[in-house]
Amino acid sequence: MKPNKAVPMNPISAMDFIPQEQLHSLQLARLRDMVELAYANVPLFKARLDERGIKPDDIQKLEDIRLLPFTVKADLRDTYPFGLFATPMKDVVRLHASSGTTGKPIVVAYTREDLNVWSTAVARALAAVGVHEGDIAQISYGYGLFTGGLGAHGGFEHIGATVIPASGGNTERQVMLMKDFGVTCVACTPSYFLHMIETAEKMGIDMRELPVRLGIFGAEPWTEAMRALIEKKSGIKAYDIYGLSEIVGPGVGCSCMEQDGLHIFEDFFYPEIIDPATGEVLPDGQEGELVLTTLAKRAMPMIRYRTRDITHIETSQCACGRTIRRIAKIGRRSDDMFIIRGVNVFPSQIETAIMSVESVLPVYQIILTRDHGLDNIEVDIEVNETLFHDRVSAIEDIRHTLGHAIERILGIRVFVKMCAPNSIPRSEGKAKRVIDRRNLNA
Amino acid sequence: MKLKQISLFVENKPGTVNAALKLLADNGINISTLSLSDSKFFGVLRLLIRDWEKARDLLESHQFAVKITDVVAIEVDHAAGSLSRVLEVLDRNQVNIEYLYAFAAGLHGKAAIIFRFEDPDDAIAKIKSELKIVEPLDLFREIPD
C-alpha cells in the first residue's frame, strides 16, 4: 500500500469537530429556516402541512422534525420541472437533472450560495481523506446533467487541487492521462475504477507503480470486498463518498481516513433512519432507510427525503475525533432489492457469497427469468485465471461450489453459468448488476 | 519430456471456437493437434502448438482465458492393441489419467497419444523404462509452422 502521508488538518474541517450541543442548536435554527422557506414558496409542501394542521412555528426542537411529512422521488417527478423550487429563477444559477430511466428526469436547482455549500461539503469530504493543495485530481464521473462530475469538480477546486475534468468514457485515454499527468487522486464510480485497472493492465501499466494514492468512489452501492479488491490491485486507498442529486449530489457524507463508516455533514444535511414500512424513526444503531433533510440549501429545500438507501447510524465516536455522526457503508438500496420466489434478495448478498469462495471478485451479473410462471435466478460469472482450468470437471466443481455458497446465503436455488472473459458488458458509470427479463407486466 | 498444452475457455455458442482458431490462423500459427471437451454450457479447447508462447501471448492479448498445462506424449504403433498395451503399463504403475487424445500425424508411421496426468513428472518416472515418451522436437518435426 502506498503511504498516505500525514497532512496538517485543513481549517475547512473545523465544522466536523463542532461540539454536539452547538451542532444541535445550529441544526434547529437551520431547520426552522428551511421549513419556513419551503412553506412560503413550495405549494406541495404547504398543502401537506396544512392537511396535517402543522405550522412552521410548530418546529420548536430538533425532534419536531418528525411532525413533517416525507418527500419521495415521485414528488420530484410529479412537480416536474420546477415545482419544488423555493427561490425565483433569477436566483437559480445551476440546474442538474437525473438520467431518468423511466419518463421525465428529476430536476434539481442551486443558488450561488447553494453551490458554495455543495463545494464546501465536498471539500470537507476530501480534506477528511487527506486531499490537499498540490494534489492532481482526475474526475472521471460523467460531466453534464449528472451531479457526479461537476459536484466532485467543485470540491476539488475548492480545496485547491489541480483538477482534470476527464469525465467518463474513453478508458485508455483516462489511463494515459493518469500516468502522464502524475494523477494523485481519482474520483469515479468504483465499478468504473475497476474497469480502469483492467484497462491499465491490458496496456501493460501497473497502477501500483503510478503516483495515484487515493480514490473517492461513490454513486453506486459497493461492498467491503470490492474495496479490498480495488486497494489490492491498484495500491491506492479507496474512500467512500456519498450523496444523491435530490439532496445536493456527492458530498452529503464521506469516509475519513479511518475507513470506518461515512461521516454525514450534519450541519448541512440532517440524517434520520426510519423503518421503511412504517415510517417510524429508529434509534441510532438500528438499520433502516436513510432520510435526509437539507439544512442550508435554498433553491430547492428537501425536507425528510427518503433516499431508499439502507444503513444505520453508528453509535460509537469515530477514532478520527469528528463529532458529526457516521452512517455505515451503504451496500444496498431498497431499490436494488429484487423479490424472487418470495425471497428478498440484494445483489450485495450474492457478491458476499462469491467472495466467500473466491479471494478475487470476478466480473458477474445476475439475470432473472421467468419460465412457466416460475422465477429463476442465474448468476453469470466470467472465468479468469483462478477460475479457469484445463479440466472440465474442475470448472464444474468451482461452479457448484459457487452455486452452493450463493444458495446458502439466499436459501434459494441459483444457476451459475461460467462465461468467457469480457462477455459481460462493462459500465462506464453505475454497474448494472441485475438484468430482469421476467417481464413482470405480462 | 513434457509438452506445453494451451487450454482455452469457450462458450457453447456458434463461432466461439473459430474465433480462437481464426486468430491463430491470421497470425500464421499452425495447430499440431487439438481436442475439445464440452459440458452443457461451455467447453475447453486444448491445443498443441510448436510456438506455444507466441500463441499464448496472442490469445491472452485478445482476452481469452488461457491455461498452460504440462502433458506427456507417448508413442504408439499404428496397430491393433497398441494403445491398450500402453494403458496396461499405466494401470500397473497406478498412474491416473485425467484425459487423453490422439496425435496421429508424422512420427515415421507411428502415432502419439497425448496424456494429461495429475502429476506428469511422477508419471514419466514410473513409465519411461517401458514406454517411449515422444520429445517435443520429434513430435513437431514433420509439422510445418
Chai-1 contact restraints between the chains, C-beta under 6 A:
chainA,res_idxA,chainB,res_idxB,connection_type,confidence,min_distance_angstrom,max_distance_angstrom,comment,restraint_id
A,V383,B,F9,contact,1.0,0.0,6.0,A-B,restraint_1
A,V383,B,A65,contact,1.0,0.0,6.0,A-B,restraint_2
A,F388,B,F9,contact,1.0,0.0,6.0,A-B,restraint_3
A,F388,B,A65,contact,1.0,0.0,6.0,A-B,restraint_4
A,F388,B,K67,contact,1.0,0.0,6.0,A-B,restraint_5
A,D390,B,S7,contact,1.0,0.0,6.0,A-B,restraint_6
A,D390,B,K67,contact,1.0,0.0,6.0,A-B,restraint_7
A,D390,B,T69,contact,1.0,0.0,6.0,A-B,restraint_8
A,R391,B,E98,contact,1.0,0.0,6.0,A-B,restraint_9
A,V392,B,S37,contact,1.0,0.0,6.0,A-B,restraint_10
A,V392,B,S39,contact,1.0,0.0,6.0,A-B,restraint_11
A,V392,B,V44,contact,1.0,0.0,6.0,A-B,restraint_12
A,K417,B,F41,contact,1.0,0.0,6.0,A-B,restraint_13
A,M418,B,F42,contact,1.0,0.0,6.0,A-B,restraint_14
A,A420,B,F9,contact,1.0,0.0,6.0,A-B,restraint_15
A,A420,B,E11,contact,1.0,0.0,6.0,A-B,restraint_16
A,P421,B,Q63,contact,1.0,0.0,6.0,A-B,restraint_17
A,P421,B,A65,contact,1.0,0.0,6.0,A-B,restraint_18
A,N422,B,Q63,contact,1.0,0.0,6.0,A-B,restraint_19
